[in-house]
Amino acid sequence: MKIRIGQGVDTHQLVKGCPLILGGVSIPFEKGSKGHSDGDVLIHAIVDSLLGSVSIGDIGQHFPSSEDRWKNAKSSIFLSHALMLLSQKGYKIENIDATITLQKPHISEFI
């Protein structure tokens, strides 16, 4: 069995008036992630890691922000697509470790 490891990183600007969504969870806060889709930086980083682990591009190649159909899309769609691609190649996920770096808000109650 082959073991593949991916690395994913994503950053978004926090702006007023946007929702803050991390890992599909809505976090109450005055600012949120500005993005073409829902701006879920956690899922975006995980998707990049999964796609990279099997050398099939990155989230921007599969879901370009230049395409209107991805405007305000839920990032869970991207994750489902990445999981399907890995499964088609015969891989399964054994472990995901992710780090979220924020000064505010404190998110420990949402983990």
PyRosetta script that sets phi, psi and omega in degrees:
from pyrosetta import init, pose_from_sequence

init()
pose = pose_from_sequence("MKIRIGQGVDTHQLVKGCPLILGGVSIPFEKGSKGHSDGDVLIHAIVDSLLGSVSIGDIGQHFPSSEDRWKNAKSSIFLSHALMLLSQKGYKIENIDATITLQKPHISEFI")
pose.set_psi(1, 132.0)
pose.set_omega(1, 176.9)
pose.set_phi(2, -85.2)
pose.set_psi(2, 139.6)
pose.set_omega(2, 173.4)
pose.set_phi(3, -107.6)
pose.set_psi(3, 128.6)
pose.set_omega(3, 179.5)
pose.set_phi(4, -119.1)
pose.set_psi(4, 141.6)
pose.set_omega(4, 179.9)
pose.set_phi(5, -127.2)
pose.set_psi(5, 134.6)
pose.set_omega(5, 177.9)
pose.set_phi(6, -119.1)
pose.set_psi(6, 160.2)
pose.set_omega(6, 178.3)
pose.set_phi(7, -129.1)
pose.set_psi(7, 126.1)
pose.set_omega(7, 178.8)
pose.set_phi(8, -131.2)
pose.set_psi(8, 137.6)
pose.set_omega(8, 177.8)
pose.set_phi(9, -137.0)
pose.set_psi(9, 140.1)
pose.set_omega(9, 175.9)
pose.set_phi(10, -146.4)
pose.set_psi(10, 143.0)
pose.set_omega(10, 175.7)
pose.set_phi(11, -134.9)
pose.set_psi(11, 145.0)
pose.set_omega(11, 175.9)
pose.set_phi(12, -138.0)
pose.set_psi(12, 150.4)
pose.set_omega(12, 175.0)
pose.set_phi(13, -73.7)
pose.set_psi(13, 136.7)
pose.set_omega(13, 173.7)
pose.set_phi(14, -89.4)
pose.set_psi(14, 125.0)
pose.set_omega(14, -178.7)
pose.set_phi(15, -133.9)
pose.set_psi(15, 153.1)
pose.set_omega(15, 176.8)
pose.set_phi(16, -66.6)
pose.set_psi(16, 144.8)
pose.set_omega(16, 176.3)
pose.set_phi(17, 89.3)
pose.set_psi(17, -5.4)
pose.set_omega(17, 176.5)
pose.set_phi(18, -105.8)
pose.set_psi(18, 145.3)
pose.set_omega(18, 176.5)
pose.set_phi(19, -73.1)
pose.set_psi(19, 149.1)
pose.set_omega(19, 174.2)
pose.set_phi(20, -101.5)
pose.set_psi(20, 111.2)
pose.set_omega(20, -178.6)
pose.set_phi(21, -123.1)
pose.set_psi(21, 124.5)
pose.set_omega(21, 180.0)
pose.set_phi(22, -129.7)
pose.set_psi(22, 117.0)
pose.set_omega(22, -179.7)
pose.set_phi(23, 64.0)
pose.set_psi(23, 29.7)
pose.set_omega(23, -179.4)
pose.set_phi(24, 82.6)
pose.set_psi(24, 1.2)
pose.set_omega(24, -178.6)
pose.set_phi(25, -104.1)
pose.set_psi(25, 128.8)
pose.set_omega(25, 177.2)
pose.set_phi(26, -79.8)
pose.set_psi(26, 123.3)
pose.set_omega(26, -178.1)
pose.set_phi(27, -107.0)
pose.set_psi(27, 120.6)
pose.set_omega(27, 178.7)
pose.set_phi(28, -67.2)
pose.set_psi(28, 119.4)
pose.set_omega(28, 179.5)
pose.set_phi(29, -163.8)
pose.set_psi(29, 156.9)
pose.set_omega(29, -177.0)
pose.set_phi(30, -70.9)
pose.set_psi(30, -18.0)
pose.set_omega(30, 179.9)
pose.set_phi(31, -127.3)
pose.set_psi(31, 158.9)
pose.set_omega(31, 177.6)
pose.set_phi(32, -144.7)
pose.set_psi(32, 176.7)
pose.set_omega(32, -177.1)
pose.set_phi(33, -78.6)
pose.set_psi(33, 121.6)
pose.set_omega(33, 175.5)
pose.set_phi(34, -80.0)
pose.set_psi(34, 125.7)
pose.set_omega(34, 179.5)
pose.set_phi(35, -161.9)
pose.set_psi(35, 167.1)
pose.set_omega(35, 178.3)
pose.set_phi(36, -69.3)
pose.set_psi(36, -42.4)
pose.set_omega(36, 176.6)
pose.set_phi(37, -89.6)
pose.set_psi(37, -144.6)
pose.set_omega(37, 178.5)
pose.set_phi(38, -78.6)
pose.set_psi(38, -2.7)
pose.set_omega(38, 175.2)
pose.set_phi(39, 73.2)
pose.set_psi(39, 22.1)
pose.set_omega(39, -177.7)
pose.set_phi(40, -75.4)
pose.set_psi(40, 92.9)
pose.set_omega(40, -174.7)
pose.set_phi(41, -63.6)
pose.set_psi(41, -30.5)
pose.set_omega(41, 179.9)
pose.set_phi(42, -66.7)
pose.set_psi(42, -50.7)
pose.set_omega(42, 179.4)
pose.set_phi(43, -65.3)
pose.set_psi(43, -38.6)
pose.set_omega(43, 178.8)
pose.set_phi(44, -59.1)
pose.set_psi(44, -44.3)
pose.set_omega(44, 179.8)
pose.set_phi(45, -65.1)
pose.set_psi(45, -39.6)
pose.set_omega(45, 179.1)
pose.set_phi(46, -66.0)
pose.set_psi(46, -43.5)
pose.set_omega(46, 178.4)
pose.set_phi(47, -60.5)
pose.set_psi(47, -45.3)
pose.set_omega(47, 177.8)
pose.set_phi(48, -59.6)
pose.set_psi(48, -40.3)
pose.set_omega(48, 179.0)
pose.set_phi(49, -63.8)
pose.set_psi(49, -45.2)
pose.set_omega(49, -179.2)
pose.set_phi(50, -64.9)
pose.set_psi(50, -47.3)
pose.set_omega(50, 179.7)
pose.set_phi(51, -62.8)
pose.set_psi(51, -42.5)
pose.set_omega(51, 179.5)
pose.set_phi(52, -65.7)
pose.set_psi(52, -32.2)
pose.set_omega(52, -177.7)
pose.set_phi(53, -63.3)
pose.set_psi(53, -25.4)
pose.set_omega(53, 178.8)
pose.set_phi(54, -116.1)
pose.set_psi(54, 17.2)
pose.set_omega(54, 173.3)
pose.set_phi(55, 56.3)
pose.set_psi(55, 49.5)
pose.set_omega(55, 179.0)
pose.set_phi(56, -123.9)
pose.set_psi(56, 39.1)
pose.set_omega(56, 173.8)
pose.set_phi(57, 91.8)
pose.set_psi(57, -158.2)
pose.set_omega(57, -179.7)
pose.set_phi(58, -136.6)
pose.set_psi(58, 177.8)
pose.set_omega(58, -175.2)
pose.set_phi(59, -60.3)
pose.set_psi(59, -35.5)
pose.set_omega(59, 179.8)
pose.set_phi(60, -67.5)
pose.set_psi(60, -29.5)
pose.set_omega(60, 177.1)
pose.set_phi(61, -75.3)
pose.set_psi(61, -37.0)
pose.set_omega(61, -178.5)
pose.set_phi(62, -83.0)
pose.set_psi(62, -31.6)
pose.set_omega(62, -176.3)
pose.set_phi(63, -136.3)
pose.set_psi(63, 69.2)
pose.set_omega(63, -175.2)
pose.set_phi(64, -64.3)
pose.set_psi(64, 138.8)
pose.set_omega(64, 179.1)
pose.set_phi(65, -69.2)
pose.set_psi(65, -9.6)
pose.set_omega(65, 176.3)
pose.set_phi(66, -77.7)
pose.set_psi(66, -9.5)
pose.set_omega(66, -179.7)
pose.set_phi(67, -100.2)
pose.set_psi(67, 121.1)
pose.set_omega(67, -177.8)
pose.set_phi(68, -61.2)
pose.set_psi(68, -25.1)
pose.set_omega(68, -177.7)
pose.set_phi(69, -65.6)
pose.set_psi(69, -16.9)
pose.set_omega(69, 178.5)
pose.set_phi(70, -96.1)
pose.set_psi(70, -1.0)
pose.set_omega(70, 178.9)
pose.set_phi(71, -61.5)
pose.set_psi(71, 123.7)
pose.set_omega(71, -179.9)
pose.set_phi(72, 61.5)
pose.set_psi(72, 17.2)
pose.set_omega(72, 179.4)
pose.set_phi(73, -68.4)
pose.set_psi(73, 148.2)
pose.set_omega(73, 174.6)
pose.set_phi(74, -72.7)
pose.set_psi(74, 133.2)
pose.set_omega(74, -178.7)
pose.set_phi(75, -66.5)
pose.set_psi(75, -18.7)
pose.set_omega(75, 176.5)
pose.set_phi(76, -60.7)
pose.set_psi(76, -27.3)
pose.set_omega(76, 175.3)
pose.set_phi(77, -63.2)
pose.set_psi(77, -42.0)
pose.set_omega(77, 180.0)
pose.set_phi(78, -65.1)
pose.set_psi(78, -40.7)
pose.set_omega(78, -179.6)
pose.set_phi(79, -66.0)
pose.set_psi(79, -43.7)
pose.set_omega(79, 178.0)
pose.set_phi(80, -60.2)
pose.set_psi(80, -40.8)
pose.set_omega(80, 178.9)
pose.set_phi(81, -63.6)
pose.set_psi(81, -45.2)
pose.set_omega(81, 179.6)
pose.set_phi(82, -62.7)
pose.set_psi(82, -41.8)
pose.set_omega(82, 178.8)
pose.set_phi(83, -62.9)
pose.set_psi(83, -40.5)
pose.set_omega(83, 178.3)
pose.set_phi(84, -62.6)
pose.set_psi(84, -43.8)
pose.set_omega(84, 179.6)
pose.set_phi(85, -63.0)
pose.set_psi(85, -41.9)
pose.set_omega(85, 177.9)
pose.set_phi(86, -63.4)
pose.set_psi(86, -43.6)
pose.set_omega(86, 179.8)
pose.set_phi(87, -61.7)
pose.set_psi(87, -41.6)
pose.set_omega(87, 178.2)
pose.set_phi(88, -61.3)
pose.set_psi(88, -30.0)
pose.set_omega(88, 178.9)
pose.set_phi(89, -88.1)
pose.set_psi(89, 0.9)
pose.set_omega(89, 176.6)
pose.set_phi(90, 87.5)
pose.set_psi(90, 16.3)
pose.set_omega(90, -179.9)
pose.set_phi(91, -104.6)
pose.set_psi(91, 155.1)
pose.set_omega(91, 172.5)
pose.set_phi(92, -135.2)
pose.set_psi(92, 155.5)
pose.set_omega(92, -178.8)
pose.set_phi(93, -85.9)
pose.set_psi(93, 128.6)
pose.set_omega(93, 176.1)
pose.set_phi(94, -97.8)
pose.set_psi(94, -36.0)
pose.set_omega(94, -175.3)
pose.set_phi(95, -160.7)
pose.set_psi(95, 143.9)
pose.set_omega(95, 171.0)
pose.set_phi(96, -131.6)
pose.set_psi(96, 128.8)
pose.set_omega(96, 175.3)
pose.set_phi(97, -121.3)
pose.set_psi(97, 126.4)
pose.set_omega(97, -176.2)
pose.set_phi(98, -132.9)
pose.set_psi(98, 146.5)
pose.set_omega(98, 178.8)
pose.set_phi(99, -119.7)
pose.set_psi(99, 131.1)
pose.set_omega(99, 175.0)
pose.set_phi(100, -111.9)
pose.set_psi(100, 126.8)
pose.set_omega(100, -179.1)
pose.set_phi(101, -113.3)
pose.set_psi(101, 112.0)
pose.set_omega(101, 179.0)
pose.set_phi(102, -141.8)
pose.set_psi(102, 144.2)
pose.set_omega(102, 168.9)
pose.set_phi(103, -81.1)
pose.set_psi(103, -47.2)
pose.set_omega(103, 177.7)
pose.set_phi(104, -142.7)
pose.set_psi(104, 149.2)
pose.set_omega(104, -1.2)
pose.set_phi(105, -81.0)
pose.set_psi(105, 165.6)
pose.set_omega(105, 173.1)
pose.set_phi(106, -77.4)
pose.set_psi(106, 129.1)
pose.set_omega(106, -172.1)
pose.set_phi(107, -115.5)
pose.set_psi(107, 8.8)
pose.set_omega(107, -174.9)
pose.set_phi(108, -57.5)
pose.set_psi(108, -32.1)
pose.set_omega(108, -179.2)
pose.set_phi(109, -73.5)
pose.set_psi(109, -10.9)
pose.set_omega(109, -178.0)
pose.set_phi(110, -103.1)
pose.set_psi(110, -6.0)
pose.set_omega(110, -177.2)
pose.set_phi(111, -73.5)
pose.dump_pdb("model.pdb")
